[in-house]
Amino acid sequence: MENKKKVLTSKESLILLLSVFVVGFCTIIYELLIGSVSSYFLGDSIKQFSLVIGLTMTAMGLGTLASRIVKSNLIYWFILIEIVLAIVGGLCVPILYFSYMCEPVYYPVMFILIMVIGSLIGLEIPLLTRIMEKYYDLRNNISNVLSLDYLGAFIATLAFPFLLLPLMGIFESSIFAGLLNLLVGVINFYWFKDKITFKRRAKLRASALLIFLLLAGGFVCSKSLMKYWENNIFDDRVIFSKQTKYQKLIMTRNKEDIRLFIDGNVQFSSVDEHRYHELLIHVPMSLAKHRENILVLGGGDGLAARELLKYKDVRNITVVDLDEEMTNLARENRIVKEMNEGSFLDSKVHIVNTDAFKYVENSDKFFDVIIIDLPDPNNSSLARLYSREFYKLVKKKLSKEGLVVSQSTSPYFSSEAYWCVNETLKAAGFKYTYPYHVYVPSFGDWGFVMASNVKYDLDKFKLDVSTKYLDKETFKKAFVIEKDIVRKNIKFSTLDKPAILDYYLQGWRYWN
């Protein structure tokens, strides 16, 4: 049998093998894109990626099963599939973005896109395998196809976070992947056109040209399309937008109200952020017995550092924020720099761009006060920063009489998550916890939990720095927890069982 196999020309063989590689590359890119967009819009990344992967695999199975229907003109059908996949896959992210403008239709649209893309992907590999079986024995054919398909998938997992997202963002990456599929179709059309009838050649040529114009136009106009989408999603005018390696940063303006959104969630409003930051910073700082060395986990906007710099006895402030683009925005953007009063330019402030968990795990420094100003635990990656294991590491970095405080979501809108932070700090070994809250108009009722290993007398609160909101009366009021806020039978959160993620999503799902 092997001796009877035809031999491809070196160029034809290379084209088919490269096609397999690109097919594997684009397959993973589409899965990552849809999973990332869904996580960005809806939160709960584990759920979203599980749905995307599960539905894609199911659709691929159906596509593979359907490939048996194609009995002739294999190269024509393969090229046609690449052209169709180019437009559906290339526009999957733009379609999802605009579907989110009418949120109830998002999941149905996502389901349809995944099933179509997955089915087309499922058709590709069997067709390529059958095309190449005329030239290779079964053993070499299967190994060639699968190895290059897997290699393409591996390269995609590296390219997506390290190249595509930083350089193009999610929107343009989708169109780029579509153009890759189209390129595969066009190159195969060029080399194998003699195997396709004249009428079909004309249809493929016209379809490829039309889809190229659509994708190229979408790529060129992507920034305008994104600006249009952002201005329709956000109530106020968008004045800054950037997709970083880790998150989407958007800043809006309505007269004097400047708002920063990270992955669609408001981080601050210039009108009332002082309420949040004064309660976050001055409650522990006014009680702390020592405050020379301060650690801020999160706080990449520089607003927490601004409040800390009001204390003359503070010698060192270490700000740990994962996203360098965020801290650069706080340091260089004129508007944000005015809000934080140039705090990141102060010689006392040292910025470390790394993961908060890794920092407290590896640091050999000790701190008098640790401020945890991290985003809400709306996905598994953030939930680990509210775990018992994380708080144990934080506890080890505190000086003997040190204090730690964590922003703890809303005690009203997500009361179970709020009390979960309290219980998790206790489970981490802190002897004393002090839950408190404040009303922030742009957030609603917002909570914090302070913890220590030595008891602090709240009656000894003394504020010796200037504030806009906090005083003795508001301090006392902050520690009054209304009895209608649920606090019974709350589990603590661990890396293995992130209870806070479930509590948080359940709470906000109800109010949303």
N, C-alpha and C positions, 0 to 999 in steps of 0.2 A: 504493500500500500504506500509506504513512504516514498518509494522510488517513483510512483506514479503522480506524486504531488507536483503541481506547477510551481514555478518559482517567480515570485514577484520581482519587478525591477527594484533596485535599491531605493529609488525615490518613492515608488508606490508603497513599498513595505514600510518605509520610514513615516510616510504620511498616515497610514493606518495606525501604526503604533503610537504616533504622537496624538492622534485623535482619541485613542483610548486614554492616554494620560490626561488630556484636557477634559474629557468626559468625567473622569474621576475627580479632577480638580473642581470643576463647576458643581458637581453633585454636592460636595461638602459645603461649598460657598453658599449655595442656595439654602441649605439647612441652617447654617450659621446665621445668615441674614434674617430669615423668617423668625428663628428663635430669638435673636437679639432684638428685633423690632417688637415682637410680642412681649418680651420681658420689659422693654423700655416703656411700652404703653400700659401694660396690664400688671406688671410686677410678677412675683413668684416665678423666678427663672427656672426652677426645677420643673414646675408644672408645664411651663410653656415649651421648654426644650424637650420634655418627655412627649408632649403632644406632637410636636414637629417631627421628632425622630420616629415615633411610633406610626404616625400617619404616612410619613415618607416611605418607610419600609413596607407598609401595607400596599401603598400605591405602586411601589417598585415591583412587588410580587405580582400584582395584577397586570402591570405592564409586561413583565417577563412572560406571564401566561398568555397574554394577548399576542406576543410576538410570533406564536406558531401560526397565526392567521396569515402572516406575510410569507408567501411561498416563492415569490419571484421578484425581480427588480429590486434586490436588497439594497444596492448602493443608492438607488433613487429614494427609497423609503428612509434610509439612514440620513441622507442629506435633508429631506423634508422635515424629519424629526428635529434635526439641529436648528433649522430655520424657525420652526414653531417654538422650540424651547428657548431660542434666543429672545423672542418677543415676550413670551410668558414669564420666563425666569428673569430676563433683563428688567422687566417692569414690575416685578413682584413687590419690591419695596415701595416704589411710588404708589402702586395700587393700595397697599396696606396703609400707607400714610394717609391717603385721601379717604380710605374707608373709615379710619379712626375719627374723621370729622363727624361721622354718624355712627357712634360707637356700637349700637345694637347689631349693625351688619358686619362688624369686624370679624367675629369668629366664623360666620358662614363664608365670608370672602376668603379668609385664611384657609379654611378647610378645602374650598374649591381649588385655590392656588396650589396647595400642597398635593392634592390628589392628581391634578393635571401635570404638575412638574414631576412628581414621583412616577407617574405612569409613563411619561416620556423617557425619563431616565431608565426605567425598567425595560423599555424597548431597545435602548441604545446598545447595551452590552451584548445581548443575544444576537442582534443583527450584525454587529461587528465581528463577533465570534464566528458566525456563519459565513460572512464574507471572507474571512481569513482562513477558514477551514479548507478552502480550495488550494491553499498554498502551503499549509503546515499540517503535520500530523497532529492528532488530537492532543497528545501529551504536551507538545511544544505550544500549540495554539492556546490551550487553556492557561498554561503558565504565563505566556506572554501577555495575554489580555488581562488576567487578574492581577498580575504583579504590577503592571503599569497603571491599572485602575487604582490600586491601593496606594501606589507611590504618588499619584496625582492627588489623592485624598489627603495623604500625609503632608504634602507641600502646601495644600490649601489651609490646613490647620495652623501652619506657621505663618503663611502669608496674610491670613485674615487679621489677626491681632497686631502683627508687627509691621505690615506694609499697607494693606488696603484701608483699614480703619483710620490710621494716622494720616495717610496721604489723601484719601478720597472721601472718607466717611461712609456711612451705610448707604445713603441714597445713590451716590455715584458708583460705589462698589457693585451694586446690583446691576446697573447698566453695563459696567465693564465686563461682568461675568456673561451677560447676554451677548455682548460683542464678541467674546471669546467663542461662544457656541456658534455664532454666525460665521466667524472666521473659519472654524472647523468645517462647517457646511460648504463655504465658498471654495476652500482649498480642495476638498474632496470633489466638488463639482468640477473644478478646473481639470483635475487629473483623471477623472473617471467619466467625463461627459460623453465619451464615445460609447459608453454602456447604457446611455439614457436616450430615449427617443427625442426627436426634435421638439415635439409639442410639449413634452415634460420639461425639456431644457428651458424652453421659453417661460414656462410657469415658474420654475425655480429661480431663474434669473430675475424676473420681475418681482417675485416675493422677497428675494434676498435684498434687492435694491431698496424696496419700500421699507423693509424692516430696518435696514441700515440707516436710512434717513430718519426714521422715527427714533431709533436708539441714539444716533449721533446728535440729533436735535435735543433729545432729552438730556444727554450728557452736557451739551453746551449750555442749555437753559436750566440746569439743575439748581443753581443758586437762586435764580428767579423763582423757580417752582417751590423751593424750600421756603423762600421768603414769603411767598403767597400763602403757603400752608401755615407757617408760623403765625402770620398776622391774622389768620382765620381761627386758629386754635387758641391763641392767647388774646386776652381782652385788650391788652395795651400794645403799643407800637414796639416791635422788636428792634433793639439798637445794637445787639451783639449776639452772635450765634457761632458756636464752634463745636465740632465733634472731636473729642480727644480720644486717646487710646482706651479710656475707661468710661467716659460718660459724655452726655450731650449738655453743653452749657448754653443757656439762653438768658439774655438780660432784656427786660422790657422797661418802658417808661410811660408814665401817665402824669403829666405835669411834674410834681415834685416826688412822685412815688416811683422809685427805682426798685425793680424786683429781679432777683436772680433765681432761675430755675435750673435744677440739675435732674436730668432724665424726667422732665415734666413736673417735678415736685418743687414747690417754692422753698427756697432756702432762707431768703430774707426779704423784707420790705423796708426800704429806707425810712418809711413813715413811723414804723413801730419796732424796728429791730432792737432798739435800745432796751425795751422791756425784757426781751428774751436774754440779751447778753448781760444786762445788769444782774438779773437773777442767777444766770449761769455762773458768772464770775464773782460778783461781790458777796454773795452769800458765803461761799467757802473761804474767800480771801479775807473777809472781815472777821471770821472766826479762827482762822489758822494761827497756830502758835509760832510757826515759822513760814516764811514765804520768799526765801531767797531764790530757790530753783523751782521753776514751774514747767510742767509738761502739758502740752495741748495736743490731744489726739483728734485729728480733724481740724476744723477751724481754718480751712484754707482761704477763707475770705478776708482774714486779718482783723475781723471785728472783735473776736475774743482777745487777741493780742493788744488791740487798742485799749481795752478796759484794763488789762493787766499792767500796762505801762503807766497807769495812774499811780501805782504804788512805788514809792521811791526806794523801798528796801528790796525790791525785786532785782536780782542780779542777772538772771539768765532765764530766757523763755525759749523752750524748744518746741517748735510746731512740726508735728508729723502729719503730713498729708500725702496720700498716694499720688495724686495727679499734679504733676509739675505745671501743666497748663493752667490749673486753677490758681496755684500760688503765683504764677507769673501774671495772671489777670489781676490779682489783688495787689501786686507790687507795681505793675506798669500801667494798667488802665486808669485813665484820669478820674473817671467817675467813682470807681471802687476805691481808688487810692485816697480820694477826698473823704469817702465814708469812713475808711479805717484810719484816717489821719496819718498815712504813711507808716503804719506800724511795722511793716515788713522791711523797712529801710533802717530801722533802729538797730544799733549795734548790739543791743541786748537780745535781739530776736534771731534765732537760728532755725532755718527751715531744713527739714529732712524729708525728701520725697521718697517715701517707702510705705509698705503696708504696716498699719498700726500693730497688728498681731506680731509680725516679725520683729518690729522695733522693740516692743516690751519683752519679747522672748530673748533677744540677743543683747540688749543694752546692759551695760554694767553701771549705769548711773542711778542715783536715787533722787527723788523729788519730794518737795514739801507739799505741793498741791498738784494733783493731776486732774485736768479738765478733759472730759470725753465729750466732744462736740461732733459726733458722727451722724451721717444720714440715718433715717429711720430703717429698721430691720425688715425691709420689704422684699428681700431675696436672701438666698442661703449664704451668699458671700458676706453680706452685711450682718446677718444673724449670728455668725461666728464671733463678731465683735461685741456681742451682747451675751456671750456664753459664760458659764462658770469657769471654764478653763482660761478664758481671756481675762476675766476679773481676778483670777488667782495670780496671773502674771503681773497684772497691774498692782495688786496688793504687795508683791515682792519688791516693786520699785518705789514704794512709798517710804519716806523716812518714818521714824518711830511714832511721831505724833502727827503724821501726815493726814491729809484729807483728799478724797476723790469725789468728784461729782460727774454724773452722766445725764445728758439730755435723755428723756425717757418716754417720748411720744406724748400723746394726749391722754390724761386720766379720765376724760369724759368720753371722747370718741373711740378710744381703744384702751379701756380701763384695764382689761386683762393683761395686755402687753406692758402697761405702765407698772402694774404690781408684779409682773414677772421680772422686771429689772430689779425691783426691790428684793424679791425672793432670791434671785440669782446672786446678787451681791452678798446676801447672807450666806448662801450656800458656798460661796467662794472663801468664806472665813472672816468676813468683816463682822465685828461684834456689834456695831451700831449703824443703823441706817436712818436717814432723815428725809422722807419724801416731802416734796413741796411743789407748788405749781403757781402759774400766773396766767392771766388772760392777755393774749397777744391778738389784736384784731385780725391780722392776716393769717394767723394759724388757728385761732380759737383758744380754748383752755389748754395750756401746755405744761408738761410736767418735767421734773428733775428728781433725781435721787442722789443724796450725798451720803457718803459712808466713811467710817473711820474705825481704827482699832482702839482708840481711847475715847471716852465720852466727852462730848462738847456741850456746854451749857448754852442753849440758844438765847437765854436771857442776857448773855454777855455780848450780844451783837452790838458792834459799834462801827459806824460807817465814817471813815475819815477821808473819803475821796468824793469828788463832785459826781452827782448822778442826775438824770432827768426824771426818773420814776421811783427808784427804790429809796425808801426811808424806813424808819422804825415801824410805822404803822403798816406799810405794805409788806415788810418783812414778816411781821406777826401773822398777817392775813395769809401769806403764802403757805404757811404750815398748817392752816386749817383745811382739813380734807373733809368735804361734805359726805354725809352718811349714805347718799344714794349712789356713790361710786363703788362698784363691786370690788371686793378685795379678798373673797373667800376661795379656798381650794385652788389656789394658783400654783402651778408647777414652776420649778426653776428650769432654765434653759441650758443645754449642753451642746457640745459639738455633735455628738451622736444623735441627740434628740432636741432639735432646735424649737422648743415649745414656743418661744417668743415669735417665731415666724408665723405659726398657725394663729396665735392670739392676735397678732397685728393684722393679718390679712382678714380674719373673721370680723374684727372690729371695724375696720375701714370699709370692708365690703358692705356691711350693714348700712353705714351712713352714706356711702356713695350711691 
